[in-house]
Amino acid sequence: MELTVQQPCPTCGAEILLQEDDRLVQCEYCDVHNYMVHRKLPRFLLPARLPSHVSRESLFYVPYLRFKGTIFYCQKNKVHNKIIDTTRIGFSMRKMPVSLGLRPQAMNVRQVTGDVEGHFVRQTIKARAIFTDAAKLSILFAKDKKNPVVHRAFIGETVSRVYLPLYVYHGNLYDGVNHSKLGPSSLIDSFAATTVRVSPEWEPSFLSTICPGCGATMKGSRDSLVMTCTNCETLWQEREGIFHQLDFGVVESSTQAAVHLPFWHIEPEVRGCTLATLADFLELTNQPVVVRKAHRDKKMAFIVPAFKVNPNTFLNSAKNLTSVQLVFNGMTQKTVAGSYPVTLPHKEAVQALKVVLAGAAVSPKKVFAVLEKLDFRVTAQQLLYLPFQWVGHDVRQEQTGFSFSSASLRFGRSM
């Protein structure tokens, strides 16, 4: 489920309601578009509903780490997955709820900004430990000594920090949202002296959507990670607070009715096995394909969805399109109207490479034997837009015939 976030417009100050993964912010009052950038982990506040005798200056904000995404794991010669949507407490304290439950989704949360009063408790539990603990509690990994997990990857993840407000009254500690008593006020003694105030770097910053190349207005969807300039036919991706031009290619369609879906085209250098060409990939995964000279001449590249989609479709798309990539010809570098937004960052696509390799294995024993020792280093990357046609309730890739349910795309926009 998505979080609904209250965010003041950076231009006129009007209140805007956003979804958790929104990047392009449009104000309905001043009609200005801004691209939102988080320098640190996004931070949100549950709304404090305080009695009149409690001041906001006296509040303590306790951190919970929110994780929403898919965990892929390789075990017993199979690739498994599970979708997780959870919040877990980020520090050790007796009598505090381990999770926030449905509260973040049931009410509008507020972005942490410089005008927030109160004391923020530092997170003391590492994020990776929180995720692993959440995975175990969801019965993701079985205790199987004979078949250990040889690899795991978090893909399509949305991570943020959600703060629960607490207050002290008459010697007791209370939940600032529902006013339930948590215990004696002495519970906060261990961390009260180490709390911090709001830091400027916690606040999001905003970039103009003016194209750095030609000065035209760039376009994008609310959750897109890549902005498009149709004037100079360029794509731009934010990195370290600046828009950088992105290399891309578009496989031409035979019809104007096509929708172009984005994929990360990733060329890796692999240590731990021979995987220099497409032929190496086909032979390692034992694909039912006659390996030809064209396969041996083709440098190895993985084609991974650059959009969030349900886990099975994500894996099937990557392994199938990677296997048949020789058919993608007629490439141009012109932006196309109606292309689907990029919602999965490149770094997560790179994390998926081992999973794609394992999932593509027809005879998995050979691949799983080397999976742990493999090391992928990216040598080149670009966005690759492939044409798909709407066929009933499915979308079908023109050159390969590969198809999946259009409902998977709708599901991906809410992941």
VOPAGU-2260 file (C-alpha; in pm, 1 decimal, decimal comma):
REM VOPAGU-2260
SITE   aa  ch    i         X         Y         Z
SITE  MET   A    0       0,0       0,0       0,0
SITE  GLU   A    1     112,1     354,4     -76,0
SITE  LEU   A    2     170,2     624,7     180,6
SITE  THR   A    3     -11,5     954,4     123,7
SITE  VAL   A    4     223,8    1240,8     206,2
SITE  GLN   A    5     150,1    1605,2     283,5
SITE  GLN   A    6     411,6    1826,7     119,2
SITE  PRO   A    7     421,9    2208,4      93,1
SITE  CYS   A    8     474,5    2338,6    -259,6
SITE  PRO   A    9     835,2    2464,7    -286,0
SITE  THR   A   10     719,3    2757,0    -500,4
SITE  CYS   A   11     402,6    2894,1    -335,9
SITE  GLY   A   12     377,0    2697,0     -10,2
SITE  ALA   A   13      35,9    2544,0     -81,6
SITE  GLU   A   14     -31,6    2198,9      65,3
SITE  ILE   A   15       8,9    1915,2    -187,1
SITE  LEU   A   16     -85,6    1550,0    -138,8
SITE  LEU   A   17     166,8    1308,6    -289,3
SITE  GLN   A   18     222,4     936,1    -306,8
SITE  GLU   A   19     529,7     795,3    -135,7
SITE  ASP   A   20     722,4     733,3    -458,6
SITE  ASP   A   21     627,6    1057,6    -636,2
SITE  ARG   A   22     915,9    1248,7    -791,0
SITE  LEU   A   23     750,1    1504,2   -1017,9
SITE  VAL   A   24     557,7    1751,5    -802,4
SITE  GLN   A   25     288,1    1962,3    -970,5
SITE  CYS   A   26     110,0    2229,1    -768,4
SITE  GLU   A   27    -253,4    2283,3    -868,2
SITE  TYR   A   28    -239,4    2639,1    -735,0
SITE  CYS   A   29      69,9    2786,0    -904,2
SITE  ASP   A   30      96,0    2514,8   -1176,0
SITE  VAL   A   31     473,1    2490,5   -1132,7
SITE  HIS   A   32     648,2    2155,8   -1185,6
SITE  ASN   A   33     942,6    2057,0    -966,4
SITE  TYR   A   34    1145,1    1738,0    -941,7
SITE  MET   A   35    1186,4    1622,6    -580,6
SITE  VAL   A   36    1523,6    1490,7    -461,1
SITE  HIS   A   37    1596,4    1324,6    -127,6
SITE  ARG   A   38    1956,7    1371,4     -17,1
SITE  LYS   A   39    1901,1    1127,9     267,9
SITE  LEU   A   40    1644,0     857,4     338,2
SITE  PRO   A   41    1292,6    1009,8     308,3
SITE  ARG   A   42    1151,5    1093,6     652,8
SITE  PHE   A   43     783,9    1114,7     740,0
SITE  LEU   A   44     586,7    1192,1    1055,7
SITE  LEU   A   45     271,1    1022,3    1174,4
SITE  PRO   A   46      26,4    1302,4    1264,2
SITE  ALA   A   47      39,6    1386,6    1634,2
SITE  ARG   A   48    -302,4    1456,4    1784,7
SITE  LEU   A   49    -204,6    1611,5    2111,4
SITE  PRO   A   50    -411,9    1714,8    2412,3
SITE  SER   A   51    -399,2    2087,4    2490,0
SITE  HIS   A   52    -159,6    2045,6    2781,4
SITE  VAL   A   53     117,7    1890,8    2562,9
SITE  SER   A   54     342,8    2112,0    2350,2
SITE  ARG   A   55     497,6    1996,2    2025,1
SITE  GLU   A   56     835,4    2114,2    2151,0
SITE  SER   A   57     827,2    1836,1    2413,8
SITE  LEU   A   58     757,2    1552,9    2167,9
SITE  PHE   A   59     991,4    1260,3    2112,8
SITE  TYR   A   60     990,7    1108,1    1763,4
SITE  VAL   A   61    1077,4     737,5    1750,1
SITE  PRO   A   62    1212,1     599,4    1416,5
SITE  TYR   A   63    1058,2     308,9    1229,3
SITE  LEU   A   64    1205,1     187,3     903,0
SITE  ARG   A   65     951,2     120,0     630,6
SITE  PHE   A   66    1031,5    -131,3     359,2
SITE  LYS   A   67     813,5    -206,7      59,8
SITE  GLY   A   68     938,6    -422,8    -224,4
SITE  THR   A   69    1023,7    -771,9    -344,0
SITE  ILE   A   70    1281,0   -1008,1    -201,5
SITE  PHE   A   71    1416,0   -1266,7    -445,4
SITE  TYR   A   72    1612,8   -1554,9    -299,7
SITE  CYS   A   73    1784,9   -1856,2    -451,0
SITE  GLN   A   74    1747,3   -2181,2    -260,6
SITE  LYS   A   75    1733,4   -2548,3    -351,0
SITE  ASN   A   76    1805,5   -2476,5    -720,6
SITE  LYS   A   77    1501,4   -2248,5    -746,7
SITE  VAL   A   78    1437,0   -1874,9    -745,3
SITE  HIS   A   79    1168,8   -1775,1    -496,6
SITE  ASN   A   80    1017,5   -1436,1    -422,8
SITE  LYS   A   81     797,0   -1261,8    -174,6
SITE  ILE   A   82     648,3    -912,3    -158,2
SITE  ILE   A   83     702,2    -741,5     175,1
SITE  ASP   A   84     534,9    -423,8     303,0
SITE  THR   A   85     630,2    -361,1     664,0
SITE  THR   A   86     754,8    -113,7     921,2
SITE  ARG   A   87    1002,7    -218,6    1187,4
SITE  ILE   A   88    1127,3     -24,8    1487,7
SITE  GLY   A   89    1474,6     123,4    1438,5
SITE  PHE   A   90    1606,3     121,5    1793,3
SITE  SER   A   91    1589,0     -92,6    2105,9
SITE  MET   A   92    1334,3       9,9    2368,0
SITE  ARG   A   93    1114,6    -193,0    2597,0
SITE  LYS   A   94     736,6    -192,5    2555,0
SITE  MET   A   95     745,1     -16,4    2217,6
SITE  PRO   A   96     541,6    -176,5    1936,0
SITE  VAL   A   97     767,5    -367,2    1696,0
SITE  SER   A   98     568,5    -244,7    1394,3
SITE  LEU   A   99     340,3      48,0    1315,3
SITE  GLY   A  100      90,6    -187,3    1154,5
SITE  LEU   A  101    -145,8     -18,1     909,0
SITE  ARG   A  102    -124,2     327,3    1063,8
SITE  PRO   A  103     111,5     478,1     801,4
SITE  GLN   A  104    -127,4     372,7     523,9
SITE  ALA   A  105    -445,6     464,9     710,6
SITE  MET   A  106    -360,9     832,7     762,2
SITE  ASN   A  107    -177,7    1108,5     578,4
SITE  VAL   A  108     182,5    1137,1     687,6
SITE  ARG   A  109     382,9    1458,7     679,1
SITE  GLN   A  110     724,5    1518,5     528,1
SITE  VAL   A  111     984,2    1614,5     790,7
SITE  THR   A  112    1069,2    1980,9     734,4
SITE  GLY   A  113    1269,9    2241,3     922,0
SITE  ASP   A  114     971,9    2380,4    1112,8
SITE  VAL   A  115     906,0    2052,0    1298,2
SITE  GLU   A  116     959,3    2094,5    1671,7
SITE  GLY   A  117    1059,8    1816,7    1907,2
SITE  HIS   A  118    1334,8    1562,9    1964,8
SITE  PHE   A  119    1425,7    1287,8    1717,7
SITE  VAL   A  120    1554,1     955,4    1849,7
SITE  ARG   A  121    1853,0     819,6    1656,8
SITE  GLN   A  122    1817,8     492,9    1468,6
SITE  THR   A  123    2048,0     236,4    1630,8
SITE  ILE   A  124    1954,1     -85,3    1446,9
SITE  LYS   A  125    2107,6    -124,8    1101,0
SITE  ALA   A  126    1867,6    -125,7     808,8
SITE  ARG   A  127    1987,8    -458,8     669,7
SITE  ALA   A  128    1928,7    -625,4    1007,4
SITE  ILE   A  129    1576,3    -484,0    1012,8
SITE  PHE   A  130    1500,5    -617,4     664,9
SITE  THR   A  131    1641,4    -959,9     744,7
SITE  ASP   A  132    1438,4    -976,5    1063,5
SITE  ALA   A  133    1121,9    -874,9     878,8
SITE  ALA   A  134    1188,0   -1143,4     616,7
SITE  LYS   A  135    1225,6   -1410,1     883,3
SITE  LEU   A  136     907,6   -1304,7    1059,3
SITE  SER   A  137     717,5   -1330,7     732,0
SITE  ILE   A  138     834,9   -1694,5     705,9
SITE  LEU   A  139    1035,9   -1609,9     398,3
SITE  PHE   A  140    1334,3   -1826,3     472,6
SITE  ALA   A  141    1288,4   -2173,2     608,3
SITE  LYS   A  142    1555,3   -2322,4     834,8
SITE  ASP   A  143    1693,7   -2572,8     590,0
SITE  LYS   A  144    2054,1   -2669,3     658,1
SITE  LYS   A  145    2065,6   -2899,2     358,1
SITE  ASN   A  146    1951,6   -2625,2     119,0
SITE  PRO   A  147    2082,4   -2287,7     237,7
SITE  VAL   A  148    1996,4   -1959,4      67,5
SITE  VAL   A  149    2284,0   -1896,1    -175,6
SITE  HIS   A  150    2175,8   -1548,4    -283,5
SITE  ARG   A  151    1912,5   -1286,7    -205,4
SITE  ALA   A  152    1828,5    -950,4    -358,1
SITE  PHE   A  153    1591,3    -668,6    -266,5
SITE  ILE   A  154    1432,4    -537,2    -588,7
SITE  GLY   A  155    1185,3    -255,4    -650,5
SITE  GLU   A  156    1225,0    -140,1    -294,6
SITE  THR   A  157    1089,8     175,0    -137,3
SITE  VAL   A  158    1262,8     254,6     190,7
SITE  SER   A  159    1176,2     542,7     420,6
SITE  ARG   A  160    1182,4     636,7     786,2
SITE  VAL   A  161     849,4     696,1     961,8
SITE  TYR   A  162     849,7     862,0    1303,9
SITE  LEU   A  163     599,2     786,1    1580,0
SITE  PRO   A  164     542,5    1082,9    1816,4
SITE  LEU   A  165     555,1    1019,8    2194,0
SITE  TYR   A  166     492,7    1250,5    2489,2
SITE  VAL   A  167     532,7    1243,9    2865,0
SITE  TYR   A  168     251,5    1336,4    3103,5
SITE  HIS   A  169     228,5    1285,7    3481,0
SITE  GLY   A  170     518,1    1040,3    3486,8
SITE  ASN   A  171     393,3     823,4    3200,2
SITE  LEU   A  172     491,7     784,5    2834,6
SITE  TYR   A  173     211,0     805,3    2576,5
SITE  ASP   A  174     164,9     731,3    2206,5
SITE  GLY   A  175     109,0    1073,1    2044,6
SITE  VAL   A  176    -127,4     934,5    1779,7
SITE  ASN   A  177    -379,2     728,0    1978,7
SITE  HIS   A  178    -282,5     838,0    2334,9
SITE  SER   A  179    -233,2     484,4    2461,7
SITE  LYS   A  180      -8,9     452,3    2768,1
SITE  LEU   A  181     320,0     279,1    2686,2
SITE  GLY   A  182     470,0     271,7    3035,7
SITE  PRO   A  183     652,8     491,8    3284,3
SITE  SER   A  184     837,4     797,6    3155,4
SITE  SER   A  185    1163,6     635,3    3268,9
SITE  LEU   A  186    1152,5     435,0    2942,9
SITE  ILE   A  187    1295,9     735,4    2760,0
SITE  ASP   A  188    1579,3     798,4    3003,6
SITE  SER   A  189    1824,5     585,1    2808,5
SITE  PHE   A  190    1795,1     785,8    2487,2
SITE  ALA   A  191    1662,0    1130,6    2584,8
SITE  ALA   A  192    2011,7    1279,8    2610,1
SITE  THR   A  193    2116,5    1161,4    2262,1
SITE  THR   A  194    1822,2    1289,4    2060,1
SITE  VAL   A  195    1873,4    1532,8    1771,8
SITE  ARG   A  196    1681,8    1818,3    1613,9
SITE  VAL   A  197    1572,8    1837,8    1251,1
SITE  SER   A  198    1868,3    1857,8    1014,0
SITE  PRO   A  199    1842,2    2063,2     691,6
SITE  GLU   A  200    1967,4    1767,2     488,1
SITE  TRP   A  201    1661,7    1564,8     593,2
SITE  GLU   A  202    1439,4    1790,5     386,7
SITE  PRO   A  203    1384,7    1716,8      17,9
SITE  SER   A  204    1529,6    1958,2    -234,8
SITE  PHE   A  205    1376,4    2046,6    -570,7
SITE  LEU   A  206    1512,3    2075,4    -923,6
SITE  SER   A  207    1367,2    2279,0   -1205,5
SITE  THR   A  208    1227,0    2067,3   -1488,0
SITE  ILE   A  209    1397,7    2288,2   -1748,3
SITE  CYS   A  210    1612,3    2079,6   -1984,4
SITE  PRO   A  211    1984,7    2138,7   -1913,4
SITE  GLY   A  212    2056,3    2087,7   -2283,0
SITE  CYS   A  213    1818,2    2323,7   -2462,1
SITE  GLY   A  214    1610,9    2505,3   -2198,8
SITE  ALA   A  215    1276,2    2349,7   -2293,8
SITE  THR   A  216    1039,8    2207,9   -2034,5
SITE  MET   A  217    1098,2    1839,5   -1966,8
SITE  LYS   A  218     814,5    1594,2   -1920,3
SITE  GLY   A  219     758,9    1293,5   -1696,9
SITE  SER   A  220     508,8    1098,5   -1492,4
SITE  ARG   A  221     459,1    1157,3   -1119,8
SITE  ASP   A  222     679,8     858,3   -1025,2
SITE  SER   A  223     926,2     866,2   -1312,7
SITE  LEU   A  224    1298,6     854,0   -1238,6
SITE  VAL   A  225    1383,4     980,3   -1588,5
SITE  MET   A  226    1272,7    1310,0   -1744,7
SITE  THR   A  227    1222,5    1351,1   -2120,4
SITE  CYS   A  228    1294,7    1652,0   -2337,8
SITE  THR   A  229    1105,8    1611,4   -2664,0
SITE  ASN   A  230    1258,8    1931,1   -2801,2
SITE  CYS   A  231    1620,2    1809,2   -2818,8
SITE  GLU   A  232    1535,8    1434,8   -2800,3
SITE  THR   A  233    1723,5    1367,9   -2476,6
SITE  LEU   A  234    1664,2    1182,0   -2149,3
SITE  TRP   A  235    1782,1    1307,1   -1809,2
SITE  GLN   A  236    1829,2    1130,2   -1477,8
SITE  GLU   A  237    1894,7    1294,1   -1142,3
SITE  ARG   A  238    2217,5    1197,6    -969,7
SITE  GLU   A  239    2362,8    1375,8    -665,7
SITE  GLY   A  240    2123,7    1666,6    -708,5
SITE  ILE   A  241    2199,2    1731,5   -1077,9
SITE  PHE   A  242    2034,4    1610,0   -1399,3
SITE  HIS   A  243    2269,6    1399,2   -1609,9
SITE  GLN   A  244    2201,9    1300,3   -1969,6
SITE  LEU   A  245    2118,6     932,9   -2013,8
SITE  ASP   A  246    2219,9     711,8   -2304,2
SITE  PHE   A  247    1922,6     533,9   -2462,3
SITE  GLY   A  248    1798,9     347,3   -2767,3
SITE  VAL   A  249    1450,7     289,9   -2909,0
SITE  VAL   A  250    1355,1     -19,4   -3108,7
SITE  GLU   A  251    1117,9     103,1   -3375,1
SITE  SER   A  252     760,8     -23,3   -3396,1
SITE  SER   A  253     558,8    -117,4   -3701,1
SITE  THR   A  254     258,6      77,0   -3569,6
SITE  GLN   A  255     193,6     408,3   -3397,9
SITE  ALA   A  256     -32,6     233,7   -3146,7
SITE  ALA   A  257     260,3      69,2   -2966,8
SITE  VAL   A  258     359,9     153,2   -2611,5
SITE  HIS   A  259     735,1     151,9   -2552,3
SITE  LEU   A  260     839,4      -5,1   -2222,0
SITE  PRO   A  261    1182,1      81,9   -2077,2
SITE  PHE   A  262    1446,3    -180,5   -1995,4
SITE  TRP   A  263    1796,9    -145,6   -1855,4
SITE  HIS   A  264    2051,0    -278,0   -2104,5
SITE  ILE   A  265    2345,9    -372,9   -1882,2
SITE  GLU   A  266    2682,9    -499,6   -2002,3
SITE  PRO   A  267    2874,7    -659,7   -1712,9
SITE  GLU   A  268    3220,9    -790,8   -1655,1
SITE  VAL   A  269    3172,7   -1117,2   -1464,9
SITE  ARG   A  270    3422,0   -1283,2   -1236,9
SITE  GLY   A  271    3369,7   -1641,9   -1125,0
SITE  CYS   A  272    3262,6   -1789,5   -1459,1
SITE  THR   A  273    3289,1   -1729,3   -1832,9
SITE  LEU   A  274    3012,8   -1491,7   -1934,2
SITE  ALA   A  275    3162,7   -1263,3   -2198,3
SITE  THR   A  276    2919,3   -1326,9   -2484,4
SITE  LEU   A  277    2554,1   -1412,2   -2534,5
SITE  ALA   A  278    2668,1   -1759,6   -2639,6
SITE  ASP   A  279    2826,7   -1806,9   -2295,5
SITE  PHE   A  280    2493,3   -1716,2   -2133,1
SITE  LEU   A  281    2296,5   -1957,1   -2351,5
SITE  GLU   A  282    2539,1   -2241,7   -2283,2
SITE  LEU   A  283    2567,4   -2176,9   -1908,8
SITE  THR   A  284    2189,4   -2168,6   -1866,1
SITE  ASN   A  285    2144,8   -2459,0   -2110,8
SITE  GLN   A  286    1890,5   -2280,4   -2330,8
SITE  PRO   A  287    1721,2   -2491,3   -2601,8
SITE  VAL   A  288    1882,7   -2278,6   -2873,5
SITE  VAL   A  289    2129,1   -2363,9   -3146,9
SITE  VAL   A  290    2424,5   -2136,9   -3069,7
SITE  ARG   A  291    2534,3   -1954,1   -3382,8
SITE  LYS   A  292    2821,4   -1724,1   -3475,7
SITE  ALA   A  293    2598,5   -1421,7   -3411,9
SITE  HIS   A  294    2559,2   -1533,2   -3049,7
SITE  ARG   A  295    2936,3   -1563,3   -3009,8
SITE  ASP   A  296    2992,5   -1219,5   -3163,2
SITE  LYS   A  297    2734,6   -1054,7   -2937,2
SITE  LYS   A  298    2879,8    -906,9   -2618,6
SITE  MET   A  299    2688,8   -1025,0   -2312,3
SITE  ALA   A  300    2418,5    -787,9   -2192,8
SITE  PHE   A  301    2125,9    -833,6   -1957,2
SITE  ILE   A  302    1790,1    -676,3   -2040,6
SITE  VAL   A  303    1608,3    -601,2   -1714,3
SITE  PRO   A  304    1276,8    -414,3   -1670,2
SITE  ALA   A  305    1327,6     -49,0   -1577,6
SITE  PHE   A  306     977,7     -40,1   -1430,8
SITE  LYS   A  307     820,8    -195,8   -1125,2
SITE  VAL   A  308     604,3    -496,1   -1198,5
SITE  ASN   A  309     498,2    -808,5   -1011,1
SITE  PRO   A  310     791,9   -1040,8    -926,6
SITE  ASN   A  311     711,0   -1325,3   -1165,5
SITE  THR   A  312     664,1   -1092,6   -1461,1
SITE  PHE   A  313     986,1    -909,2   -1370,0
SITE  LEU   A  314    1189,7   -1230,8   -1372,7
SITE  ASN   A  315    1022,1   -1380,6   -1681,1
SITE  SER   A  316    1068,3   -1058,5   -1878,9
SITE  ALA   A  317    1436,1   -1031,5   -1791,4
SITE  LYS   A  318    1534,9   -1391,1   -1861,1
SITE  ASN   A  319    1332,1   -1424,7   -2183,8
SITE  LEU   A  320    1428,7   -1092,7   -2341,3
SITE  THR   A  321    1794,4   -1139,7   -2244,7
SITE  SER   A  322    1796,3   -1478,3   -2419,5
SITE  VAL   A  323    1650,0   -1349,6   -2749,1
SITE  GLN   A  324    1807,5   -1003,5   -2766,5
SITE  LEU   A  325    1956,1   -1059,9   -3113,7
SITE  VAL   A  326    1616,9    -975,8   -3268,2
SITE  PHE   A  327    1622,2    -613,7   -3147,3
SITE  ASN   A  328    1730,3    -420,3   -3455,1
SITE  GLY   A  329    1628,1     -93,3   -3619,2
SITE  MET   A  330    1726,6     115,2   -3316,6
SITE  THR   A  331    1695,5     495,5   -3308,8
SITE  GLN   A  332    1769,4     765,1   -3052,8
SITE  LYS   A  333    1445,9     959,7   -3082,2
SITE  THR   A  334    1212,5     994,4   -2786,7
SITE  VAL   A  335     871,3     838,2   -2839,3
SITE  ALA   A  336     534,8     969,7   -2726,5
SITE  GLY   A  337     347,6     742,2   -2490,5
SITE  SER   A  338     653,1     563,7   -2355,0
SITE  TYR   A  339     612,2     403,5   -2014,0
SITE  PRO   A  340     785,8     575,3   -1717,9
SITE  VAL   A  341    1111,2     449,3   -1568,4
SITE  THR   A  342    1030,6     356,8   -1207,2
SITE  LEU   A  343    1305,7     105,8   -1124,4
SITE  PRO   A  344    1654,0     254,8   -1068,5
SITE  HIS   A  345    1956,9     117,3   -1247,6
SITE  LYS   A  346    2128,7       5,9    -925,7
SITE  GLU   A  347    1839,9    -229,4    -844,2
SITE  ALA   A  348    1850,1    -376,8   -1193,2
SITE  VAL   A  349    2219,1    -451,5   -1132,7
SITE  GLN   A  350    2128,8    -624,1    -803,6
SITE  ALA   A  351    1892,4    -846,8   -1004,1
SITE  LEU   A  352    2156,4    -985,8   -1243,6
SITE  LYS   A  353    2235,5   -1295,6   -1038,3
SITE  VAL   A  354    1865,2   -1361,2    -992,2
SITE  VAL   A  355    1806,2   -1333,8   -1368,3
SITE  LEU   A  356    2094,8   -1570,7   -1440,5
SITE  ALA   A  357    1962,5   -1824,8   -1187,5
SITE  GLY   A  358    1604,2   -1789,1   -1311,1
SITE  ALA   A  359    1708,2   -1843,8   -1673,3
SITE  ALA   A  360    1883,8   -2174,3   -1597,4
SITE  VAL   A  361    1707,1   -2469,2   -1760,8
SITE  SER   A  362    1943,8   -2698,2   -1569,6
SITE  PRO   A  363    1985,7   -2491,1   -1252,6
SITE  LYS   A  364    2235,2   -2716,8   -1075,0
SITE  LYS   A  365    2524,0   -2592,0   -1289,3
SITE  VAL   A  366    2441,2   -2222,9   -1235,1
SITE  PHE   A  367    2363,2   -2252,7    -864,1
SITE  ALA   A  368    2700,2   -2420,1    -808,4
SITE  VAL   A  369    2882,1   -2097,5    -906,5
SITE  LEU   A  370    2622,8   -1837,6    -802,7
SITE  GLU   A  371    2775,7   -1738,0    -468,8
SITE  LYS   A  372    3121,4   -1666,9    -608,8
SITE  LEU   A  373    3005,3   -1460,2    -906,2
SITE  ASP   A  374    3091,2   -1090,9    -907,5
SITE  PHE   A  375    2929,9    -849,2   -1154,0
SITE  ARG   A  376    3089,9    -516,6   -1246,7
SITE  VAL   A  377    2897,9    -296,4   -1489,3
SITE  THR   A  378    3102,1    -175,2   -1787,2
SITE  ALA   A  379    2822,7     -10,5   -1989,6
SITE  GLN   A  380    2454,1      63,3   -1954,8
SITE  GLN   A  381    2170,8     237,8   -2134,3
SITE  LEU   A  382    1793,8     252,2   -2143,0
SITE  LEU   A  383    1638,2      35,7   -2411,2
SITE  TYR   A  384    1278,0     107,3   -2513,7
SITE  LEU   A  385    1100,2    -193,3   -2664,0
SITE  PRO   A  386     763,5    -173,8   -2846,7
SITE  PHE   A  387     466,2    -362,4   -2702,2
SITE  GLN   A  388     114,8    -399,6   -2843,4
SITE  TRP   A  389    -206,8    -417,7   -2644,3
SITE  VAL   A  390    -370,3    -753,6   -2714,3
SITE  GLY   A  391    -686,8    -793,1   -2509,8
SITE  HIS   A  392    -581,1    -786,3   -2145,4
SITE  ASP   A  393    -214,8    -848,0   -2230,2
SITE  VAL   A  394      79,2    -652,3   -2369,1
SITE  ARG   A  395     288,9    -834,9   -2629,3
SITE  GLN   A  396     640,3    -750,8   -2739,6
SITE  GLU   A  397     648,3    -702,9   -3117,2
SITE  GLN   A  398     973,8    -872,4   -3215,2
SITE  THR   A  399     964,3   -1169,5   -2976,1
SITE  GLY   A  400     594,8   -1235,7   -2908,0
SITE  PHE   A  401     666,9   -1238,0   -2533,6
SITE  SER   A  402     360,8   -1117,9   -2343,7
SITE  PHE   A  403     233,5   -1058,9   -1994,1
SITE  SER   A  404     -81,2    -929,5   -1828,3
SITE  SER   A  405    -143,8    -555,4   -1844,4
SITE  ALA   A  406    -264,2    -588,1   -1484,2
SITE  SER   A  407     101,7    -645,5   -1393,4
SITE  LEU   A  408     177,4    -289,9   -1503,2
SITE  ARG   A  409    -104,6    -149,0   -1293,1
SITE  PHE   A  410      16,5    -351,6    -997,3
SITE  GLY   A  411     368,3    -215,5   -1046,9
SITE  ARG   A  412     253,7     145,2   -1016,0
SITE  SER   A  413     126,3      71,3    -662,9
SITE  MET   A  414     427,8    -131,6    -543,7
